Amino acid sequence: MPNEILSLTVDLIFETTQLIRIRIYDPTNKRYEVPIPVPTVETKANVTDYIVSLNQSPFAIIIIRKSTGTI
């Protein structure tokens, strides 16, 4: 049985006004990641079309579109 992961790191990268990249990983154990090319953005967004909310317990990431309130 695999060991329980006690701590996670969540990276939120606000790429554009409509795009957020989320990466969740175990910071204590390195693992192989498939080298999939990811488009890079020259200038990160200062203002976005979405709101991001994080809950620690229970863990949740909620992304809401500002214009419609859609989750």
N, C-alpha and C positions, 0 to 999 in steps of 0.2 A: 504494500500500500504506500502511495507517495506521502511525503511529509506535508503537513499543513503549512501554508504560507501565512505568516503572522503580520507581515507588513507589505503594502503595495505602494508603488509610486505611480501617480497619474500625471501625465504630461498633457496639457491642453495648449495646442498651438493654434492661435487665431490667424489663419492664413489670409482670408479675404473677407469681404463683408458677408459672404454667404457660405464660407467654408471654414470648418474647424476640424483639426486633426487631433484625435485622442489616442494616446498610447498608455496602456496599463501594463506594468511589469513588476516582477520581484527584484528589488534593488540589491538583494544579497546573493543572488545566484544568476550568473551570466548564462545565457542560452543562445542557441543559434537562431538567427532571424534570416528568413529568406530575403536575399538582396533584390527586392522588387523596386524598380525605379519609381521615385515619388517626385512629382513635379515640384519645383521650388518656386517660391514667390519672392520677388525682389524686395517689395515693401510690405510689411505686415499691416493688417487692418487695425486702425485706431478706433473705428466705429463699426459695429456689426449689425446685421439684420436679425440677430438672435440674442437670447439671454441664456446664460449657463448657470445652473444651480447645482452645487455638490452637497450631498448628505453623507456624513461619515457613518452613522449607525441608524438604520441599516444603510450600507453603501449604495449610493445611487448617483447617477449623473442625469440631470434633466436639462434638455435643450428646448427652448420655446421660441418659435418664430414670432418676432415682435409684431408684424403686420396682421397676423391672424390669431395668435395665441395657441397655435397648433403645437403639440408636444411631439 
